[in-house]
Every structure is written in C-alpha cells, then in structure tokens.
Amino acid sequence: MNMIYLLIGFSILLALIFLIAFFWASRSGQHDDLYTPAVRMLFDDELTPEQEEKSDEDHA
C-alpha cells in the first residue's frame, strides 16, 4: 500500500513538471507562429550553383 502512495506522489510530481514546462514554453513564445509551419512544406528549396551542376550531370 505504501508503494501506491509513492507512485501517486511521483506521478503528481511528473505532471507538475510537464505543466511548468508547458507554461514556460508558452510564455517564451514557442507557439506564436502558427501559420509558417503549415505552409513551409509548400515552398521549394533554393539550389546552390554547385547543386544545380550536380543535378545536371546526373541527368546526362
């Protein structure tokens, strides 16, 4: 029975740690930009001249 009280105490402590981490992330601006991650996959990556030459050699 004592082990159950110990495990309940640890689980409450762990939940409080996660709650504090969530509030810290929210306060530090972690969740401010909600638009960019959703459309980032739609943008093409720009190739450097070295990468363009390599891709041209691969197709020849």
Contacts in CASP RR format, 6 or more apart in sequence:
PFRMAT RR
TARGET T0000
AUTHOR 0000-0000-0000
METHOD contacts of the structure
MODEL  1
MNMIYLLIGFSILLALIFLIAFFWASRSGQHDDLYTPAVRMLFDDELTPE
QEEKSDEDHA
25 31 0 8 1.000
47 55 0 8 1.000
END
